[in-house]
Amino acid sequence: MSKRQISFISLIKMALWAAIFFSTEALVYYIRWFVPFLNRQVANVVPPGKVPLLWFTTQICNNIILVIVGVLLIRLFNKYKKTGFFDSESLRVFDGVILSCIGLAILGAIQTIGNNFYEVHFNQWISVGAITNGLFRSFTTLLILREPQTMYFLFAIILWAIKQFVTKALVFKNENEAFV
């Protein structure tokens, strides 16, 4: 590997360590305020219009996922820096990051729907057409336009495609090593 490539990987690792640090700091912050909320129902830090229990839970889960993803990616880059290629352990890292992206998207969707539950208009769901229209409107308004969660799903799909490429490359590498 060239010095430029090694320095770029080092820069990425520093950014990942910073992300882990800030996610851990946020995790401590949310847990610090979640405990008084559970004891006395005091939610001074919750933004207006948010459901406190749901908000704290999703924030804590999001930051746990971000710490896990950071650690997985650092392991991936350390392995890549040592060997210069991805291996079967890298595939497990890809699986973990893909599942994390899907988890973040689902948590974001749950939080968005929970905080905007009044916009779903369940009282207007009286026929199949009204239910279909209400679901489509709520889905589009809340999850696509207001707080898009599709970016997490798109990132998961991109990582899945990269994983498929790495899997094929590993098969070719193993075949070539067996041939030699």
C-alpha angles and dihedrals in degrees: 000000000000124000090246092055092047092049090049090052089048090052090051090049091051090052090049091050089051090050090050091049094049093044090050090048090050090047091055090047094051094045090047090058096035094064094058089046090056092046102042105007089244111152105172095149098048112107115244115273095025125118102242100214092046093044094051093045095050093044091052092046092047092053093046088053092048092052091049092048091049092052092046092050093048089053089049093052093045089053091046091049091053100044105021093229142058122263138186091287087058089060090060089051090052089050091051094049092045091052090046091054091051090046092051090049092050093046090049091049092049091049093047094049092043093050093045099037092130090066093062091077098208091177089069094055098100103130138030090258092050091047092050092047092046093049093047093046094046093045093048097042098044107030103029107030108024103035110002114211093175093093091069091051091047091050090050090051092049091050090048090054091049089049090054089052092049090048091053091045090052091051091052091046092051091047091050092048091049090049094051 
